[in-house]
Amino acid sequence: MSNTGRKLFGVIAAVAAVGVLIGLYVATWATSQPAIVVASAAPPSSGGSQLTLETVAAIGPKYSPSHPDWVSYLVRRNGKWVRSTVYQVPANSVVHVTIYQYDGDSGLRNPFLSQVQGTVGGTETVDGKTTRAIPPEEASHTFIIPQLGVFVPLPGVAEEAKNQCEFAPCEGTAHRTITFSFRTGKKGKYRWQCFVPCAAGFIDGFGGPMQTFGYMDGFINVV
């Protein structure tokens, strides 16, 4: 084989190798995206649909071997907790949300986000008590859908609370229970996110899990 032939062969081989690597990357990316979890039907007396979520201080090795110490949301599907932040709900309906909050407080940098907005009645219930706001310093996470005007602050577990959860799944340990409802509108894909700087170990607390799908942000698919 001539020098030109060898060079051409080398270029072709290199291009093919790069193509294989790109294909593997794309395939890995596609299969690592959170599964879409369809909201369950709410009780007939309340109508609409139901989402049951939980927030945890550390997702643990069961759900995320590569990032076991990352803070995260989980959603209940068929009685089991799933690490997904992509939820499907019906258009022009009411969505009832229950969040079991197992993490401690981090505090808000913007006190405005401690006010409940965009929910049915403009309120949330925290451990059975109805409120329109929480003290900014007690916030652990938020559930915010900016395009729908939904802002819900989640108070943290008290530092002195006993039996706190180490990592997910968290069952039967110290937590706060938050419930609220919001109305969907027309069909579309709406981004939601936590705005509490709760990513320990990252600059300003907003890196890592705060900017990664499947942890502290995702989409509400209204269909």
C-alpha positions as CSV (number, residue, x, y, z in Angstrom):
1,M,0.0,0.0,0.0
2,S,1.3,3.4,-0.9
3,N,1.9,6.2,1.6
4,T,-1.2,8.0,0.3
5,G,-3.3,4.9,0.6
6,R,-2.1,4.3,4.2
7,K,-2.9,7.9,5.1
8,L,-6.3,7.7,3.5
9,F,-7.0,4.4,5.4
10,G,-5.9,6.0,8.7
11,V,-8.2,9.0,8.1
12,I,-11.1,6.7,7.3
13,A,-10.5,4.6,10.4
14,A,-10.2,7.7,12.6
15,V,-13.5,9.1,11.3
16,A,-15.2,5.7,11.8
17,A,-13.9,5.5,15.4
18,V,-15.2,9.0,16.1
19,G,-18.5,8.1,14.6
20,V,-18.8,5.1,16.9
21,L,-17.9,7.2,19.9
22,I,-20.5,9.8,19.0
23,G,-23.1,7.0,18.5
24,L,-22.3,5.5,21.9
25,Y,-22.5,8.9,23.6
26,V,-25.9,9.7,22.0
27,A,-27.2,6.3,22.9
28,T,-26.1,6.6,26.5
29,W,-27.6,10.1,26.7
30,A,-30.9,9.0,25.3
31,T,-31.2,6.0,27.6
32,S,-30.1,8.0,30.7
33,Q,-32.9,10.6,30.4
34,P,-35.6,10.3,33.2
35,A,-38.7,8.2,32.3
36,I,-42.0,10.1,31.9
37,V,-44.2,9.4,34.9
38,V,-48.0,9.8,34.2
39,A,-49.9,11.3,37.1
40,S,-52.4,8.9,38.7
41,A,-56.2,9.6,38.9
42,A,-57.1,11.5,42.0
43,P,-60.0,10.3,44.2
44,P,-63.4,10.9,42.5
45,S,-64.4,13.3,45.3
46,S,-61.5,15.7,44.4
47,G,-61.3,15.1,40.6
48,G,-58.2,15.8,38.5
49,S,-55.0,13.9,38.8
50,Q,-52.5,13.2,41.5
51,L,-48.7,13.5,41.8
52,T,-46.9,12.1,44.9
53,L,-43.3,13.3,45.3
54,E,-40.5,13.2,47.9
55,T,-37.3,15.2,48.3
56,V,-34.2,13.7,49.9
57,A,-30.9,15.1,51.0
58,A,-29.0,12.3,49.3
59,I,-30.3,10.1,46.5
60,G,-28.2,7.1,47.6
61,P,-26.5,4.4,45.6
62,K,-29.7,2.5,44.8
63,Y,-31.0,5.3,42.5
64,S,-27.8,6.9,41.5
65,P,-24.5,4.9,41.8
66,S,-22.6,7.8,40.1
67,H,-23.9,10.5,42.4
68,P,-25.2,8.9,45.6
69,D,-24.7,12.1,47.6
70,W,-26.8,14.4,45.3
71,V,-30.0,16.0,46.6
72,S,-33.0,14.9,44.5
73,Y,-36.7,14.6,43.9
74,L,-38.4,11.2,43.5
75,V,-41.9,10.4,42.3
76,R,-44.2,7.5,43.3
77,R,-45.3,5.3,40.4
78,N,-47.3,2.1,41.0
79,G,-46.5,2.2,44.7
80,K,-42.7,2.5,44.2
81,W,-40.3,5.5,44.3
82,V,-38.8,6.4,40.9
83,R,-36.0,8.9,40.2
84,S,-37.7,10.9,37.5
85,T,-38.5,14.6,37.2
86,V,-40.6,14.4,34.0
87,Y,-44.4,14.2,34.8
88,Q,-47.4,14.0,32.5
89,V,-50.7,15.6,33.5
90,P,-53.9,16.4,31.6
91,A,-54.6,19.8,30.0
92,N,-57.2,22.1,31.5
93,S,-57.5,20.2,34.8
94,V,-56.5,20.2,38.4
95,V,-53.3,18.5,39.6
96,H,-53.2,17.6,43.3
97,V,-49.6,17.3,44.6
98,T,-48.3,15.7,47.8
99,I,-44.7,16.1,48.7
100,Y,-42.9,14.3,51.5
101,Q,-40.0,16.5,52.4
102,Y,-37.1,14.7,54.1
103,D,-34.3,17.3,53.8
104,G,-33.2,19.9,56.3
105,D,-33.5,23.7,55.6
106,S,-31.1,25.6,53.4
107,G,-32.7,29.0,53.3
108,L,-33.8,31.2,50.4
109,R,-31.7,34.0,49.0
110,N,-34.8,35.6,47.6
111,P,-37.6,35.9,50.3
112,F,-40.1,36.5,47.5
113,L,-40.0,32.7,46.8
114,S,-41.2,31.9,50.3
115,Q,-44.7,33.0,49.3
116,V,-47.1,30.5,47.8
117,Q,-48.3,31.5,44.4
118,G,-50.3,30.0,41.6
119,T,-52.0,27.2,43.6
120,V,-55.7,26.7,44.0
121,G,-56.7,29.2,46.8
122,G,-53.1,30.6,46.8
123,T,-52.2,28.3,49.7
124,E,-50.4,25.1,50.6
125,T,-50.8,22.8,53.6
126,V,-47.8,22.0,55.7
127,D,-48.3,19.1,58.1
128,G,-52.0,19.7,57.9
129,K,-51.9,23.5,58.5
130,T,-52.9,25.8,55.6
131,T,-50.5,28.7,54.9
132,R,-49.7,31.3,52.3
133,A,-46.0,31.6,53.1
134,I,-43.1,30.1,55.2
135,P,-40.2,31.9,56.9
136,P,-37.5,32.3,54.1
137,E,-34.8,30.8,56.4
138,E,-36.8,27.6,56.9
139,A,-37.0,26.7,53.2
140,S,-35.4,23.4,52.1
141,H,-36.6,23.3,48.5
142,T,-39.2,24.8,46.2
143,F,-41.4,23.4,43.5
144,I,-41.7,26.1,40.9
145,I,-43.3,26.1,37.4
146,P,-42.5,29.6,36.2
147,Q,-44.6,29.4,33.0
148,L,-47.7,28.4,35.0
149,G,-47.0,30.9,37.8
150,V,-46.8,28.1,40.4
151,F,-44.4,28.8,43.3
152,V,-44.5,26.5,46.3
153,P,-41.8,26.7,49.1
154,L,-41.1,23.5,51.0
155,P,-40.0,23.9,54.7
156,G,-37.2,21.8,56.0
157,V,-37.0,19.2,58.7
158,A,-35.8,20.7,62.0
159,E,-32.1,20.2,62.6
160,E,-32.8,18.6,66.0
161,A,-35.4,16.2,64.6
162,K,-34.7,12.5,65.5
163,N,-34.6,9.7,63.0
164,Q,-33.6,11.7,60.0
165,C,-33.2,10.0,56.6
166,E,-29.7,9.3,55.4
167,F,-30.5,8.5,51.8
168,A,-33.4,7.5,49.6
169,P,-35.8,5.9,49.6
170,C,-37.0,7.5,52.8
171,E,-39.8,5.8,54.6
172,G,-40.9,6.3,58.2
173,T,-38.2,8.9,59.0
174,A,-38.5,12.5,60.0
175,H,-40.2,14.6,57.3
176,R,-42.7,17.4,56.5
177,T,-45.8,16.8,54.4
178,I,-46.8,19.5,51.9
179,T,-49.9,19.4,49.8
180,F,-51.3,21.8,47.2
181,S,-53.2,21.8,43.9
182,F,-52.7,23.8,40.7
183,R,-54.6,24.1,37.4
184,T,-53.1,23.3,34.1
185,G,-54.0,25.2,30.9
186,K,-53.3,24.4,27.3
187,K,-51.1,21.5,26.1
188,G,-47.4,22.1,26.3
189,K,-44.1,21.3,27.9
190,Y,-43.4,23.4,31.0
191,R,-40.0,23.5,32.9
192,W,-40.1,23.2,36.7
193,Q,-37.2,23.5,39.1
194,C,-36.1,24.0,42.7
195,F,-34.6,27.5,43.3
196,V,-33.1,26.9,46.7
197,P,-29.3,26.7,46.5
198,C,-29.1,23.2,47.9
199,A,-26.3,21.6,45.9
200,A,-23.6,21.2,48.6
201,G,-20.1,21.3,47.3
202,F,-20.9,23.4,44.2
203,I,-20.3,27.1,43.6
204,D,-23.2,29.1,45.1
205,G,-25.1,25.8,45.6
206,F,-26.5,25.9,42.1
207,G,-24.4,23.3,40.2
208,G,-24.6,19.5,39.9
209,P,-28.1,18.2,40.8
210,M,-29.6,21.7,40.5
211,Q,-28.9,21.8,36.8
212,T,-29.3,18.1,36.0
213,F,-32.6,16.4,34.8
214,G,-33.6,13.6,37.1
215,Y,-32.6,15.4,40.3
216,M,-33.8,18.9,41.1
217,D,-35.4,20.0,37.8
218,G,-37.5,18.6,35.0
219,F,-40.6,19.1,32.9
220,I,-44.4,19.0,33.3
221,N,-45.8,17.6,30.1
222,V,-49.4,18.8,29.8
223,V,-51.3,16.7,27.2
